Amino acid sequence: MSVADRIATPDGKRRYVRALFATIADRYDFITVALSYGQDRRWKRRLVDLAAPRAGARALDLATGTGDIAFALAARGARVVGLDVTLRMIELAREKLTTRPHGAPPVRFLQGDMVALPFPAAAFDIVTTGYGLRNVPDLNAAIDEIARVLAPGGQIVSLDFNRPSNGLVRAMYLAYLAAVGAALGWTLHRDPDTYRYIPASIEHYPGADAVARMFAARGFASVRAYPVLGGLMTIHHAVRD
C-alpha cells in the first residue's frame, strides 16, 4: 500500500503520522534543516517575530517537536507550553531544558493531540505551530481547537509547506521532495518511504489560500498568508475575534 493510500482517511493518517514521527524523532532536527536548505531557523525566527510575544504572554506551541519555537517564544518573555503527540519528541525537548543557561525562562512540555487539546477555553494569548497543521488527521477540528484555547484577541501563527496552485510547479516540487525524501529515508533509516510522506501530505493539503479561508470561517480576523521560499512555504497569521 502506498503512503498516499495509508493517509487517505483520518484514522489512517492518524496511525501513520504517529508511527512515522516516533521513528524519525531522533533525526528530526537534522531533517528540518536539510529539507529547508538550512533556512528553517530563519523561518521560525520570522514566525516568532510575527507573534511578537510580550513579557508574560501565555503561549502554546503545537507540534513542538524538539522545542525550537517554544524556546524562542520563552526567550522573548512568554510563558510557554510545548505540546506534541510524539512522546520521543517531548523527551528530546525536555533534554534541551538541561542545557539552557541558568535563569532562562521556563518551558513546560506535554504530550497531547492537536485535535483534543488538554486546556480550558481562552487559556492562551498566542498559539504557534511549525509543520503542524498539515499533519493533523482533521484540519477543521484542529483549527476549532486552536480557536477554543485562544483568548479573544489572541493570535495563531503557523509555518508549513504550501501546496502550489500552479500544476506544473506543484508537480516539479513534489517530484523533488519525493526524490530527496527517498534518498534521505534510505540513508538514515534504510527505508525510502520514510520521508515520502512529506510530498504525499502536501498533495492532500488544501494549500495556503484555502487554509486562510478556513481560519476566517472559524472566527479569525486579519488572516494573512505570507509566502516563504517563493511560495513553496507559507506563514499564516490570524487573530481570534
C-alpha positions in Angstrom: 0.0 0.0 0.0 1.4 3.4 -1.0 1.9 6.3 1.5 -0.9 8.2 -0.2 -3.3 5.3 0.4 -2.3 4.9 4.0 -3.1 8.6 4.8 -6.2 8.8 2.7 -8.6 8.6 5.7 -8.4 10.5 9.0 -7.9 7.3 11.0 -5.2 6.0 8.6 -3.4 9.3 8.7 -3.5 9.5 12.5 -1.9 6.0 12.8 0.7 6.6 10.1 1.8 10.0 11.4 2.1 8.8 15.0 4.3 5.8 13.8 6.3 8.0 11.5 7.3 10.7 13.9 8.1 8.1 16.6 10.6 6.7 14.0 12.2 9.9 12.9 12.2 11.9 16.2 15.9 11.5 16.8 16.7 12.7 13.3 14.0 15.5 13.3 16.3 18.5 13.8 18.6 17.3 11.0 15.8 16.7 8.6 14.1 20.1 9.1 17.4 21.8 8.3 18.2 19.5 5.3 14.8 19.9 3.7 14.7 23.7 4.3 18.1 24.3 2.7 19.4 25.4 6.1 16.7 28.2 6.4 14.4 26.5 8.9 15.7 28.5 11.9 15.3 31.8 9.9 11.7 31.0 9.1 11.0 30.2 12.7 12.5 33.5 13.8 10.2 35.2 11.4 7.2 33.3 12.9 8.2 34.4 16.4 8.7 38.0 15.2 5.1 38.0 13.8 3.8 36.6 17.1 5.7 39.4 19.0 5.1 38.0 22.4 5.0 40.4 25.3 6.5 39.6 28.6 4.2 37.2 30.5 2.1 36.3 27.4 0.6 32.8 27.6 1.9 30.9 24.6 1.2 27.4 23.3 3.5 25.8 20.7 1.7 22.9 18.9 3.6 20.1 17.2 6.5 21.5 19.1 8.9 18.8 18.0 12.1 19.3 20.0 11.1 22.7 21.1 12.8 25.3 18.8 9.8 27.6 18.6 8.8 27.1 22.2 12.3 28.1 23.4 12.3 31.1 21.1 9.0 32.3 22.5 10.3 31.9 26.0 13.4 33.9 25.2 11.0 36.8 24.4 9.5 36.6 27.9 6.4 34.4 27.1 5.2 31.7 29.5 5.3 28.7 27.1 3.8 25.2 26.9 5.0 23.0 24.1 2.8 20.1 23.0 3.5 17.2 20.7 1.7 13.9 20.0 5.0 12.0 19.9 6.4 11.1 23.3 10.0 10.9 22.0 9.8 14.5 20.7 8.8 15.6 24.1 11.7 13.6 25.7 14.1 15.3 23.3 12.7 18.8 24.0 13.0 18.2 27.8 16.6 17.1 27.3 17.3 20.5 25.8 16.0 22.1 29.0 19.0 20.8 30.9 21.4 22.6 28.5 19.8 26.1 28.9 21.5 28.8 30.8 20.7 29.2 34.5 17.8 31.6 34.9 16.4 31.1 31.3 12.6 31.3 31.2 10.9 28.0 31.9 9.1 26.0 29.2 6.7 23.1 30.0 6.5 20.2 27.5 3.5 17.9 27.3 2.4 15.0 25.2 -1.0 15.7 23.6 -3.2 15.8 20.5 -3.8 19.0 18.5 -7.4 17.9 17.8 -8.2 17.4 21.5 -6.2 19.9 23.4 -6.0 19.4 27.2 -6.5 23.0 28.1 -9.6 25.2 29.1 -11.1 27.7 26.8 -9.3 31.1 26.4 -6.1 29.7 28.1 -3.6 31.3 25.7 -2.7 34.6 24.1 -0.6 33.0 21.4 -0.7 29.7 19.6 2.2 28.8 17.2 2.9 25.7 15.2 5.7 24.7 12.8 4.8 22.0 10.3 1.8 21.1 12.4 -1.5 21.8 10.6 -0.5 19.7 7.5 0.0 16.6 9.7 -3.3 16.6 11.6 -5.9 14.0 10.6 -8.7 16.6 10.8 -7.7 20.1 9.9 -11.1 21.7 10.7 -11.1 20.1 14.2 -7.5 21.4 14.8 -8.4 24.9 13.9 -11.5 24.7 16.0 -9.4 23.6 19.0 -6.9 26.5 18.4 -9.8 28.9 18.3 -11.2 27.4 21.6 -8.0 27.8 23.6 -7.2 31.3 22.3 -8.4 34.2 24.3 -10.3 36.9 22.4 -7.7 39.0 20.5 -5.2 36.1 20.7 -3.2 35.1 17.6 -2.2 32.0 15.7 1.0 31.9 13.7 1.7 28.8 11.6 4.6 27.8 9.4 4.2 24.9 6.9 4.8 23.6 3.4 2.4 25.0 0.8 0.6 23.3 -2.0 1.4 25.4 -5.0 -1.7 26.2 -7.1 0.2 26.1 -10.4 0.0 22.5 -11.6 3.5 22.4 -13.2 5.2 24.0 -10.2 3.4 21.6 -7.9 4.4 18.6 -9.9 8.1 19.6 -10.0 8.1 20.5 -6.3 6.5 17.2 -5.2 8.8 15.2 -7.5 11.8 16.9 -6.0 10.6 16.3 -2.4 9.9 12.6 -3.3 13.4 12.1 -4.7 15.2 13.8 -1.8 12.9 12.1 0.7 13.6 8.7 -0.7 17.4 9.3 -0.6 17.3 10.6 3.0 14.9 7.8 4.0 17.3 5.1 2.7 20.4 6.8 4.1 19.0 7.4 7.6 16.5 4.6 8.0 17.1 2.1 5.2 13.5 2.8 4.1 13.0 5.1 1.1 9.3 5.6 2.1 10.1 7.3 5.4 10.1 10.8 4.0 7.9 10.3 1.0 5.1 11.2 3.5 6.0 14.9 3.0 5.1 15.2 -0.7 2.1 12.8 -0.1 0.8 15.1 2.7 1.3 18.2 0.6 -0.8 16.6 -2.2 -3.6 16.1 0.4 -3.2 19.6 1.9 -5.7 22.3 0.8 -3.0 25.0 0.3 -2.3 28.4 1.8 -5.3 30.3 0.4 -7.7 27.5 1.4 -6.2 27.3 4.9 -6.6 31.1 5.3 -10.3 30.8 4.4 -10.7 28.0 7.0 -9.3 30.3 9.6 -11.6 33.1 8.6 -14.6 30.8 8.6 -13.8 29.8 12.2 -13.8 33.1 13.9 -10.4 34.5 13.0 -9.9 38.0 11.6 -6.9 39.8 10.0 -6.0 36.5 8.3 -2.7 36.8 6.4 -0.7 34.2 4.4 2.9 35.2 4.0 4.7 33.4 1.2 8.1 31.9 2.1 10.7 30.4 -0.3 8.8 31.8 -3.4 5.5 30.4 -2.1 6.7 26.9 -1.5 6.2 27.5 2.2 3.7 29.8 4.0 3.4 31.5 7.3 -0.2 32.1 8.4 -1.0 34.8 10.9 -4.6 35.4 12.2 -6.3 37.0 15.2 -9.1 35.4 17.2 -12.2 37.6 17.3 
